Structures are given as structure tokens and as C-alpha cells.
Amino acid sequence: MNLPNNLSTVADQAVVERARAGHESAYRELVRRYERPVFSLIYRMVRDRERAEDLTQETFVKVLNALDSYRPEYKFSSWIFKIANNAAIDQLRRKELDTLSLDGAPDAVTAERQEGTSLQLADTGESPLQELQARELGGQIEEAIAQLRPEYRSCILLRHVEGYPYEEIAEMLDLPLGTVKTYIHRARSQLRELLEHLKE
């Protein structure tokens, strides 16, 4: 397979094939593409920067070791997020932690990095007061999400923060589609109960 030296425009599946053949540049390209979104997903789950960094590194080690098991008929992003999500859920089961950060990852020093790891609640163009209210609301939503079971939490984050369709979440989490829909329905119900006081 003849691929250009600059892999940034090459489809994931072709880059994976090259990585499987032992080309380190292809593996580095996969890390470049997915390090930030994988870290963002894990950080929102475990809410601890060092743990999220360790779990991100662990995810990529698992990805490298399991590249031969990746099936190219599926989206690579779904496959890698499934590995990342499993690492985060395993961590949560070992130790209960807080959940996502409204302001993004704690190491988000650039505006782009902060935007990439933050929970978007407010429209741009809001007044400072509206933005403050949105942040306060976001904090209460964070606390409510932190109280959900890890399985519910990952489903609700993948659906409403990452924007994945139900079918892709089912594929990522290796769950039946009906189970994903049930988890999201139950998570929404619990969140409604936990946030009932905000209606006043």
C-alpha cells in the first residue's frame, strides 16, 4: 500500500493497516488524532488529571497491542473509545470519583484545548451574568452526573456530551442497543429527579 509520507489526510483504516505493518509513523499519527478526544472522554469520566493521563497512556498501549484484532468494517474511533471507556469504567469501579468538568481539563492551558475538553452549556455571546449562571447550573449538573452508576454515566456522556448516536454507543460499549437506550432513559430520569430543585 503506497501512502503519502504525510498521513494527516489518510483514512483511519489505511493508517491502521500501516501501523499493523510496523510503521511507527502510522502509530504516531493515530495517537496524534485520538490522544485529545480519548483524554477528554476519560477525564470527564474520572475527573482526575493524573489518572486520566495514565488511563489515556494505558489505552494507547492496549490499542497498540490489540491492533490486529481491529476490524476495518467498524469505525476506528468507536473501537478506540470503547477501549478508553472500559479503562475509565474499570477505574471508577475501583474508586468512586467525581465526573466531568465544565471548564475542561485542568491542563487545558490554550483556548483550543480548553474548548476541546469542556462541557458546552452556554451559547457564545452571553452576558457575563448569563455565563456565570450557566456555570453554576453546569456545576449542579456535574454533581448530578457524578451520582449516576458508571454505566449510565458513560452512556449519558457519550450521547449528550460527545454526541454519538445510540447505535455507535452500543458498538463502543459492547451492549445491546436496547440496553443503551434503557441506560440513557434511566440516567435522564435520575438526573431529572436530582435536578428537580432547579425548576423553582
C-alpha positions in Angstrom: 0.0 0.0 0.0 1.5 3.3 -1.1 0.6 6.0 1.3 1.9 9.6 1.4 4.5 10.5 3.9 2.1 13.0 5.4 -0.6 10.7 6.9 -2.8 13.5 8.2 -5.2 13.2 5.2 -5.3 9.4 5.1 -8.3 7.5 6.4 -8.0 5.8 9.8 -8.3 2.3 8.3 -5.4 2.8 6.0 -3.3 4.3 8.8 -4.1 1.3 11.0 -3.0 -1.1 8.2 0.3 0.7 8.0 0.6 0.6 11.8 -0.1 -3.1 11.8 2.8 -3.5 9.3 5.1 -2.0 11.9 5.4 1.6 10.6 5.9 3.7 13.8 4.9 6.9 11.9 1.4 5.4 11.4 1.0 4.6 15.1 2.2 8.2 16.0 -0.5 9.5 13.6 -3.2 7.5 15.3 -2.0 8.9 18.7 -2.0 12.4 17.2 -5.6 12.0 16.0 -7.1 10.5 19.1 -5.0 11.5 22.1 -7.0 14.6 22.8 -10.5 13.1 22.4 -9.6 10.0 24.3 -8.1 12.1 27.2 -11.2 14.3 27.1 -13.6 11.3 27.4 -11.6 9.6 30.2 -11.1 12.9 32.1 -14.9 13.5 32.0 -15.4 10.1 33.5 -12.7 10.0 36.2 -12.3 13.8 36.9 -8.6 13.4 37.9 -5.9 14.8 35.6 -3.1 12.4 36.5 -5.5 9.3 36.4 -6.8 10.5 33.1 -3.3 10.8 31.7 -2.3 7.4 33.0 -5.5 5.8 31.6 -5.0 7.5 28.2 -1.5 6.1 28.0 -2.8 2.7 29.1 -5.5 3.0 26.4 -2.9 3.6 23.7 -0.7 0.7 24.9 -3.8 -1.6 24.7 -4.6 -0.2 21.2 -1.0 -0.9 20.0 -1.2 -4.5 21.4 -4.6 -5.1 20.0 -4.4 -3.5 16.5 -4.5 -7.0 14.9 -8.0 -7.5 16.4 -9.4 -4.3 15.0 -11.9 -5.0 12.2 -11.8 -2.3 9.5 -15.5 -2.6 8.7 -16.1 -0.7 12.0 -15.1 2.9 12.7 -11.7 3.1 14.4 -13.0 5.9 16.6 -15.7 3.6 18.0 -13.1 0.9 18.7 -10.6 3.2 20.5 -13.4 4.9 22.5 -14.6 1.5 23.6 -11.2 0.7 25.0 -10.9 4.1 26.6 -14.4 3.9 28.1 -13.7 0.4 29.5 -10.5 1.7 31.2 -12.4 4.6 32.7 -15.2 2.3 34.0 -12.8 -0.1 35.5 -11.1 2.8 37.3 -14.5 4.1 38.5 -15.4 0.7 39.9 -12.1 0.6 41.8 -12.6 4.0 43.2 -15.6 6.3 43.1 -14.7 9.7 41.7 -16.3 12.9 40.6 -17.4 13.4 37.0 -16.9 15.9 34.2 -15.5 19.4 34.4 -17.5 22.3 33.0 -14.2 24.2 32.5 -12.3 21.5 30.7 -9.3 19.5 31.6 -7.1 21.1 34.3 -4.1 21.1 31.9 -6.1 23.0 29.3 -3.8 26.0 29.0 -4.7 27.0 25.5 -8.2 28.2 24.5 -8.4 25.4 21.9 -7.5 22.7 24.4 -10.0 24.1 27.0 -12.8 24.2 24.4 -11.9 20.7 23.3 -12.3 19.3 26.9 -15.1 21.4 28.3 -18.8 20.7 28.6 -20.5 23.3 26.3 -23.6 24.6 28.1 -23.7 28.2 27.1 -24.1 29.9 23.8 -21.4 32.3 22.8 -22.4 36.0 23.0 -24.0 35.6 26.5 -23.6 38.4 29.0 -21.1 37.7 31.9 -24.1 37.2 34.3 -25.7 34.6 31.9 -22.3 32.9 31.6 -22.0 32.8 35.4 -25.5 31.4 35.8 -24.7 28.8 33.1 -21.5 27.8 35.0 -23.4 27.5 38.3 -26.0 25.3 36.6 -23.2 23.3 35.0 -21.7 22.7 38.4 -25.0 21.3 39.7 -25.4 19.1 36.5 -21.8 17.8 37.1 -22.7 16.8 40.7 -25.8 15.1 39.5 -23.9 13.1 36.8 -21.4 12.1 39.4 -24.1 10.3 41.3 -25.0 8.1 38.3 -23.8 4.5 38.0 -20.6 4.3 35.8 -22.5 2.6 33.0 -25.2 5.3 33.0 -22.6 8.0 33.2 -20.6 6.7 30.2 -23.8 6.4 28.1 -25.1 9.9 29.0 -21.6 11.4 28.3 -21.2 9.6 25.0 -24.7 10.6 23.9 -25.1 14.2 25.2 -21.5 15.5 25.5 -19.7 13.6 22.7 -22.8 13.5 20.5 -22.7 9.8 19.4 -25.8 8.1 18.0 -27.3 5.2 20.1 -26.0 2.6 17.6 -22.4 3.7 17.9 -22.6 3.8 21.7 -23.9 0.3 21.7 -21.0 -0.7 19.5 -18.4 1.1 21.6 -19.7 -0.3 24.9 -20.4 -3.7 23.5 -24.0 -3.5 24.7 -27.3 -4.3 23.0 -29.0 -1.2 21.5 -32.0 -1.7 23.8 -29.7 -1.7 26.9 -28.1 1.6 25.8 -31.5 3.2 25.3 -32.6 1.9 28.7 -29.5 3.2 30.5 -29.9 6.6 28.9 -33.6 6.7 29.8 -32.8 5.8 33.4 -29.9 8.2 33.6 -32.2 11.0 32.3 -34.9 10.1 34.8 -32.4 10.1 37.7 -30.9 13.4 36.5 -34.4 14.9 36.4 -35.1 13.9 40.0 -31.7 15.1 41.1 -32.1 18.5 39.4 -35.8 18.9 40.3 -35.0 21.8 42.6 -33.6 23.9 39.7 -37.2 24.4 38.3 -38.0 26.7 41.2 
